């Protein structure tokens, strides 16, 4: 798993999207993205947030056409903020243009921040996959024979105190609890531990990669482990490092087969 301290910054991701990196930096970023699912997910979120912002505000800002949503917004902002293109304008108009540009930038920053840190109305990668720093996963070492001899264990109910701690760690103290499952990253059915480092608030409906979809992966992995087709440690590693990629791997699909809450 990629160390969180080495994750790409939003600035690097946006510069990569704009083609503003040097060839060497571009190769470094591309290599990192290939190896880091967290940064790939963040890049997709940035792209979606920027595209949604432009779509929502294009009419108000009267943005000109361009090759991409970020270039579209940048072209308009630069046109409004560059005084040399309008030498005959009065100073008051120039100040007004700079003000509009500042407002546009503020709207974009606010829109992206809302997309990342709220989950009530829009999909969020934080709610589809856990923060690897907060939830790296934790497993109890178990013998496969003992694990599979018993019927599939039900996930132990999370206490209200532990549930509050999990929500607080993810900054969801004001979120409706019924919209989330405090999910085990490594399910007890695969030897997962009852530990806060193995828990995160997984959205039921705010993302197609919701808790119900992960349940299907958990069932599939347990079947494969108990049939001797997948090593238990491999199953634990795959589901904890990136459960979405594990779903794609074991179901041979890029989309969830069942995404309804």
Buried (B, 14 or more C-beta within 10 A) or exposed (E): BBEEEEBBEBEBBBBBBEEEBEEEEBEBBEEBBEEBBBBBBBBEBBBBBBBBBBEEBBEEBEBEEBEBBBBBBBBBBEBBBEEEEEEEEEEEEBEEBBEBBEEBBEBBEEBBEEBBEBBEEBBBBBBBBBBBEBBBBBBEEBEBEEBBEEEBBEBEEBEEEBBBBBBEBBEBEEBEEEBBBBBBBBBBBBBBBBBBBBBBBBBBBBBBBBBBBBBBBBEBBBBBBBEEEBEBEEBBBBBBBBBBBBBBEBBEEEEBEEBEE
